[in-house]
Amino acid sequence: MTRATPEQVRRNADRQDFLGACGWQTAQVMPLVDDASARKYFRLERKHDTALLMDFPPSAIHVDPHGIYENPERPASIEPVLQTTELFYRAGWRVPEIYASDVKRGLALIEDFGDVTFTNALQAGGRMDGVGQDGLYLRAVDQLITLHRFCDDGAMADCGLVTYGPENLRRMLGSFKTDYLPLILADPQKRAAAMDDFDRLLDDVLPLCWQVGDAIIHRDYHVDNLMLVENGDGGDDCGIIDFQDAAVATRPYDLVSLLRDVRHDISPDLESRMKQFYLAAFPNIDHSDFETAYVANSMVRNFRILGRFGWLAIKAGKTRYFDFIPRCWDVILRGAADGLPALRDWVETHIPADARTAPTLQSPQSNEKASQ
């Protein structure tokens, strides 16, 4: 049996003290599966009540999600969770209620939406709620329409969120160059050439991301963060979680996140129909401009994801995300030949097909031997 470290003992005491102050000290506590962040979640059961405990210690390593700082590693905080919960509630989204919080200790007691994510429903063929794949994605896109109408009514002016410009996206993509490219391009000269050309590519592509303006974005909007939540009318609402990194950014960003999710197969036909459903709600948006911005945002988001996969492998030893890397490259190139030929040319010039697979992460010992 592994012995708890002094830090773990202190953290357990913090959690118990917080739960006692909230009246949940007798609850059964069950840890939930962690994700790609430093946050941990615990399900609490107390007689017929349930809740979630969010544990995000200020000592945790947290990567700046917004590309504000040259050094992206920042102190963790639950304050963005509190801020964005209120904002999205006003926007008309079904978000978890916050019952109690302790910002100083990085703890929050929040509403439990259960376990039925859209991912679970899709894997069950839609049988969980009688709604198939089309119906679930229509619900998801409809929530973006609701949010963007809220934005168009002037909500962005005083929302208090970080507003992105091209330099924010450029900084976010720094990890792609420093944490991912070294895993697939071992030759320093080839890597330097790829980086130089990549910077020139960004000069041309990043402004295109704003071709149809901006909006409040969730920033990680996909079916794993959408849930079927029972309502009082015998049906299900679309519950939305994990929105603490929200910002004001490019309008197509969340739609790209939803429809070009490397973890889930989405047919080109479904993607096209969902885009048309979104555009029908905003007849003033030029379709050609939207498509250009959509492909540009897809490039940015998926290069950022590749950088994140590299960072997680190097810094946290989490290599399970490598399985998604081939699909990342497929999504990056989808539509590039027509919409962003410069992107296609960069990939074909610098990233050979055999480098678009899951890389082999060398151990520190093997790196040490190679340098001897």
C-alpha angles and dihedrals in degrees: 000000000000114000117231116248119235089254091053090049091052092047092050089052091051091052093048092048091050093048090049091053089051094048094248098107093117095049122119107248120212122178116229125217111280124235135205093296134075091248119109127200130203127191114225123204121191115171102298096345130090133186139162127245113212113205115192107155116205088231092063122109107251125182114223101250096199106056093242099130132051088220101054099193108099140168112276122244138173092211093099088056091057093045098047094043090062092044096051092044088058089048090060099256123141101238129164115275115239110229098181140346142191108199094184092058096034098240132132135176110215142173116280112232092187127233106294105109121173084252091061091047092049092050089052090053092250091296093126093075104006092253119117131212095285092050094050094049091046088056091050095049090045089059089055090050089053091050095046093049086053087053093047089054090065102268095132094067095076104015094116095224129134111267114220127222128177091276091060090056091045092055091047088055092054089090090058088061099039104033105028111028093058088059092060105025108053096170108090094210094050090046093050091050091049091050094049092050090044091057090052090048090054091052088063102035106040096068089053090064087074095049090121099030132252141291141177106287131202086210096209101048110160140121094274088064096046120083140187105238122185115242130199093260097067094261138091132264124207102252116200126205141171096043099135093115094060119147143163104265145128116340099231095047099099093041088054089048090054101041100036099044108151092210095061135050112239118175120231087240093056091044091052094048093049091050090051090049089053095045092049087065091056108042093173093067114099107235095214093051090047092053092051091050091045094056091044091052090048089056093049096045096048096044086051090051091051089053090049091051089053092047092050091051095048101037103030104023091239106143097155090098090065088085089072096053098093089052090049090060092045091054093045091056096043107114093356096115090063103024104034111013090168089063092050090049092051093052094046091047100046110018113056117206093255089057092058091075132086107298125228109246110216118219120239088251093056091047090051092051092047091056094051 
